[in-house]
């Protein structure tokens, strides 16, 4: 992880991370994952269903298996990394 990628993403999502009700992703909630897909993957990263959004979410879920409290910043970082979009946060 490059420092500039992480720092840029942290700056972008500072407000979201500061609120306890939005700082974590409720991974077991299908509506939450749909929100991540729609608001982050589609709106922020500019991806479409053709990019394999569900497969990307599953891949990140596998990486975070066993982590009970999934930080939104970590989830977003791993998704951006998975889809080769970290450069958007520099």
Buried (B, 14 or more C-beta within 10 A) or exposed (E): EEEEBBEBBBEBBEEEBEEEEEBBBEBEEEEEBEEBBEEBBBEBBEBEEEBBBEEBBEBBBEBBEEEEEBBBBBBBBBBBBBBEBBEBBE
